[in-house]
Amino acid sequence: MANSASLLLPGSNLTNLIVLAHDHVSGSTFAGRLWPAWVVAVAVTVAFVGIVFRRELTSPDVATAERPLFRPGVGALAVLAATVLVLALGQPALPVLGVGLAAAAAARLPVREMLRAANPLLLGGVLAVAVGLGTLARGVSGLGALASHTGRWTTAWLGAGAAVLVNNLPAASVLAARAPAHPRALLLGLDLGPNLAITGSLSAVLWLQVARAGGAKPSILRYSLLGIPLVGISLTLALLAS
């Protein structure tokens, strides 16, 4: 769901910001262009997960288990404030950063805990690869122009495949090194394609780490076995809706 839901706002996914470098638009304009595909992608993902895990979701053990009540707090308010800023401002980066820092201070989160959650070594490594490949793509004309002359469908699936091979951030740096012919199709591939494999996005890698830290044993193979049909359906319908 983290991948499918990341289409709506520029800051929802770093790949969005990389591709947007060639198309300077406000958050509201971006959302206005992508919301149909976003609705379709989220709806397909919810339906797919509901069908695949219907037995687990309707199990008596799950139904009778004690569930904590959702109580909106500092985090929810910060997300709401950041969303408003992204939609209202042309350059929301610094205000959103301020909201994040204020929320962390209000919640009294220890710096060590924030660093552990952010996993800076992993983030830094992926960003370094992204910068390196992006620089290489700008210097090699054929590499940087891969998405400059392809059609919508080819562009989307090219983005999905590249995301699985090298992660969607480095893939975005390469495929958007020069203005892509179909930037929205590229975003669909880069944002939805990572559901094909755990290597596709940082969110999937972080999910795997958190799950293992919590004592769960998620299967990388099952992730892909479920992701293949999910991406096939969600990407196809999102392209038709966009």
C-alpha positions in Angstrom: 0.0 0.0 0.0 2.9 2.4 0.7 3.9 2.1 -3.0 0.4 2.3 -4.4 -0.6 5.3 -2.3 2.6 7.3 -3.1 1.2 8.7 -6.4 -0.9 11.5 -5.1 1.6 14.2 -3.8 5.1 15.2 -5.0 6.6 14.4 -1.6 4.8 11.1 -1.2 7.7 9.4 -3.0 11.2 10.7 -3.7 10.9 9.3 -7.3 8.1 11.8 -7.9 10.4 14.7 -7.0 13.2 13.4 -9.3 10.8 13.1 -12.3 9.2 16.4 -11.5 12.6 18.2 -11.9 11.7 18.6 -15.6 8.1 19.8 -14.9 7.9 22.4 -12.1 4.3 22.2 -10.9 2.6 22.9 -7.6 1.4 20.1 -5.3 -2.2 20.8 -6.2 -1.5 20.6 -9.9 0.4 17.4 -9.4 -2.5 15.9 -7.4 -5.0 17.1 -10.0 -3.2 15.2 -12.7 -2.5 12.0 -10.7 -5.6 11.5 -8.5 -7.6 9.3 -10.9 -4.6 6.8 -11.2 -4.0 7.1 -7.4 -7.7 6.2 -6.7 -7.5 3.2 -9.0 -4.2 2.0 -7.6 -5.3 2.2 -4.0 -8.6 0.6 -4.7 -7.0 -2.3 -6.6 -4.5 -2.8 -3.8 -7.1 -2.8 -1.1 -9.3 -5.2 -3.0 -6.4 -7.5 -3.8 -5.2 -7.7 -0.2 -8.7 -8.2 1.0 -9.3 -11.1 -1.3 -5.9 -12.8 -0.8 -6.0 -12.4 3.0 -9.7 -12.8 3.5 -9.4 -15.8 5.8 -6.8 -14.1 8.0 -8.9 -10.9 8.1 -12.1 -12.7 9.0 -10.5 -15.2 11.4 -12.2 -15.3 14.9 -8.8 -14.8 16.5 -8.4 -11.5 14.6 -12.0 -10.5 15.2 -11.8 -11.0 19.0 -8.3 -9.8 19.5 -7.9 -6.6 21.6 -7.3 -3.7 19.2 -5.9 -0.4 20.3 -8.1 2.6 19.7 -6.8 5.1 17.1 -6.3 8.4 18.8 -5.0 11.2 16.5 -1.9 12.8 18.0 1.0 14.9 17.0 1.9 12.7 14.1 -1.6 12.9 12.5 -1.6 16.7 12.9 1.8 16.9 11.3 0.8 14.8 8.3 -2.3 17.0 7.9 -0.3 20.2 8.1 2.3 18.8 5.7 -0.4 17.8 3.2 -1.9 21.3 3.3 1.5 22.9 2.8 2.3 20.7 -0.2 -1.0 21.5 -1.9 -0.9 25.2 -1.1 2.8 26.2 -1.6 4.9 26.1 -4.7 8.1 25.4 -2.7 6.9 23.6 0.4 10.2 21.7 1.3 11.4 24.0 4.1 8.0 24.5 5.7 7.3 20.8 5.7 10.8 20.2 7.2 9.8 22.7 10.0 6.6 20.8 10.6 8.5 17.6 10.9 11.0 19.0 13.3 8.3 20.6 15.4 6.3 17.3 15.6 9.4 15.4 16.7 10.1 18.0 19.4 6.5 18.0 20.6 6.5 14.2 20.7 9.9 14.3 22.6 11.4 11.7 20.3 15.0 10.8 21.2 17.4 11.6 18.4 18.8 8.0 18.6 15.3 6.6 18.1 14.7 8.8 15.1 18.0 7.8 13.5 17.3 4.1 14.1 13.9 4.5 12.4 15.3 6.5 9.5 18.1 4.0 8.9 20.5 6.7 7.5 23.1 4.1 6.3 20.5 2.5 4.0 19.1 5.8 2.8 22.6 7.2 2.2 23.6 4.2 0.2 20.6 4.2 -2.0 20.8 8.0 -2.6 24.5 7.6 -3.4 23.7 5.0 -6.1 20.9 7.3 -7.4 23.2 10.3 -7.7 26.0 8.2 -9.3 23.7 6.6 -11.9 21.9 9.9 -12.6 25.3 11.6 -13.3 26.3 8.7 -15.5 23.0 8.8 -17.4 23.4 12.6 -18.0 26.9 11.9 -19.5 25.9 8.9 -21.7 23.3 10.1 -24.2 21.7 6.7 -24.9 21.3 5.8 -21.2 19.8 9.1 -20.2 17.3 9.1 -23.1 15.8 5.6 -22.5 12.4 7.1 -21.6 12.6 10.0 -24.0 11.2 8.2 -27.1 9.1 5.4 -25.8 5.3 5.2 -25.6 3.2 5.4 -22.5 2.8 1.7 -21.9 6.5 1.0 -22.7 7.6 3.8 -20.4 5.5 2.6 -17.5 6.8 -1.0 -17.7 10.3 0.2 -18.3 10.1 2.1 -15.1 8.7 -0.9 -13.2 11.4 -3.2 -14.5 14.2 -0.7 -13.7 12.8 -0.2 -10.2 13.1 -3.9 -9.5 16.6 -4.1 -10.9 18.2 -1.2 -9.1 15.5 0.3 -6.8 13.1 3.0 -7.9 15.3 6.0 -6.7 18.3 5.1 -8.9 15.9 4.1 -11.7 14.2 7.5 -11.5 17.6 9.2 -11.7 18.5 7.3 -14.9 15.2 7.4 -16.7 14.5 11.0 -15.9 18.1 12.2 -16.6 16.6 13.8 -19.7 12.9 14.8 -19.9 10.8 11.7 -20.4 8.2 11.7 -23.1 5.5 10.5 -20.7 6.5 11.5 -17.2 3.2 10.4 -15.6 3.5 7.0 -17.1 7.0 6.8 -15.8 5.8 7.7 -12.3 3.2 5.0 -12.5 5.9 2.4 -13.3 8.3 3.7 -10.7 5.7 4.0 -7.9 3.7 0.8 -8.6 6.4 -1.4 -10.1 8.3 -1.9 -6.7 5.4 -4.1 -5.6 7.0 -6.7 -7.9 10.0 -7.4 -5.6 11.4 -6.3 -2.3 14.3 -4.6 -4.1 11.9 -2.1 -5.8 11.6 0.5 -3.1 13.0 1.7 0.3 9.6 1.3 1.9 9.7 -2.5 1.1 13.2 -2.8 2.5 12.2 -0.9 5.7 9.0 -3.0 6.0 11.1 -6.2 5.9 13.5 -4.9 8.6 10.7 -3.7 10.9 8.8 -7.0 10.4 11.8 -9.1 11.3 12.6 -6.9 14.2 9.1 -7.5 15.5 9.5 -11.3 15.3 7.7 -11.9 12.1 9.1 -13.9 9.2 7.9 -12.3 6.0 8.7 -14.3 2.8 10.5 -12.4 0.0 9.3 -15.0 -2.5 5.7 -14.7 -1.5 6.0 -10.9 -1.8 6.9 -11.3 -5.4 4.4 -14.1 -6.1 1.6 -11.7 -4.8 3.2 -8.7 -6.4 3.3 -9.9 -9.9 -0.5 -10.1 -10.4 -1.1 -7.0 -8.2 1.3 -4.9 -10.4 -0.1 -6.3 -13.6 -3.7 -5.3 -12.6 -2.9 -2.0 -10.8 -0.5 -0.6 -13.3 -2.7 -1.5 -16.3 -5.8 0.0 -14.8 -3.9 3.1 -13.5 -2.6 3.7 -17.0 -6.1 3.5 -18.4 -7.3 5.9 -15.8 -4.5 8.5 -16.2 
